[in-house]
Amino acid sequence: MRSFSSIPRHWLLAAAVVFAAATILYTFVWLYYAGWSAPVSIGIEWKLAYTPYVEIERVSPNGPADKAGLRVGDKILRVNGYPQHILSMAPAFSHGKPGEVVTVEVERPGESKLLVRKIPFTAGTHVSEKTQISEGLGASQPIN
């Protein structure tokens, strides 16, 4: 078997350039099909707890969720008809685009009737200064 030192230098350089170009092309194609889009939010942060619902920890003032009447302590049971828990909340928002509307089913403590709200996605995130965004989708964790 031939060693690399026996291959002409210009052939190795050409192979490296072709490999780099293929890698760059693959990356752009992947980003296109993955839906490279701006992060969206409905203006909430939720508690990181393994429960069959997602409890709202913070609602951004004048954000979409605030305007729709969501409050701290509300429990999100479904997003667009799909049951939610801490591991499925971010993916539920990951394909949204600014201006699109998401339907949220909420259980409010002390009320027996489920609330159904249609909330528009907004570009960017709505979080306090002392939080770190999890994939830019509104989930947050305090920064230590």
Sequence and secondary structure as in RCSB ss.txt:
>XXXX:A:sequence
MRSFSSIPRHWLLAAAVVFAAATILYTFVWLYYAGWSAPVSIGIEWKLAYTPYVEIERVSPNGPADKAGLRVGDK
ILRVNGYPQHILSMAPAFSHGKPGEVVTVEVERPGESKLLVRKIPFTAGTHVSEKTQISEGLGASQPIN
>XXXX:A:secstr
   GGGS HHHHHHHHHHHHHHHHHHHHHHHHHHT    EE SEEE    SSSEEEEEE TTSHHHHTT  TT E
EEEETTEE  HHHHHHHHHT  TT EEEEEEE TT SS EEEEEE EES    TTEEESTTSS EEE  
